[in-house]
Amino acid sequence: MKYDVFLFDLDDTLFDFGETEKRAFAYTFESNGFLNGLKDYRASYKTISKVLWDDLEQGRITLTELKTERFKRLFMQHGLEMDAEVFGQTYLKNLGKEVHLIGGVTEMLSSLTGSKLAILTNGFKDVQLARIGGSVLKNSFEAIITSEEAGYQKPQAEIFEYTFNKLQLTNKSRVLMIGDSLSSDIQGGNNFGIDTCWFNPQQEINSTTAIPTYEIQNWSEFNFIGESGWTRIGEKSL
């Protein structure tokens, strides 16, 4: 096998974050007396959240600031009189209760017996630990590394350096980063000089400067039959 170590992103790579977010968002608004919160505010929230997560990747905001700022902006936009900090804390607790695996994940991970597996995520530490701990994946990873813990976030090379030190890795050629985000997972791998696999189920067009080594649309394409089983982008298939 070409790789010994596999670093996985979590949201929208192994877990369906869209479903997780939808349910947690609805429950949090419902607990505050807004039964139509999902319908009335989610579209605005997603727009605000995307801007702030992009800011996080670029180092313009911290994860702690993001936790409250997204709801401050949402409530201001819609004229809602609520405490954004308290609401944000409740929302994170609800996120941690939601476990929705993407199809094929358990089978894919079971094929990696003997390899070193780790999570590398920009998400909130307590939320990610709760979700993994409440899933069938709870014993699958040697380490769960968050940007909160590392003090850096993908795509910064420093979070990969932190990961290598924690896992006692030295050979970059034997490590593969897998994730759905071109701007954080793939660009991060590029920045650090390791191979990457872009999980792209929506078959989006790559119009960025990030260059994945491989691209797959589903987990059944992610095979491990030795070096001959891996095909780089530009060749026929993975």
Secondary structure, DSSP 8 states (H G I E B T S, - for coil): ---SEEEE--BTTTB-HHHHHHHHHHHHHHHTT-TTHHHHHHHHHHHHHHHHHHHHHTTSS-HHHHHHHHHHHHHHHHT----HHHHHHHHHHHHHT---B-TTHHHHHHTTTTSEEEEEESS-HHHHHHHHHTSTTTTS-SEEEEHHHHS--TT-HHHHHHHHHHHT---GGGEEEEES-IIIIIHHHHHHT-EEEEE-TT-----SS---SEEESSGGG---S-GGG---TTSS--
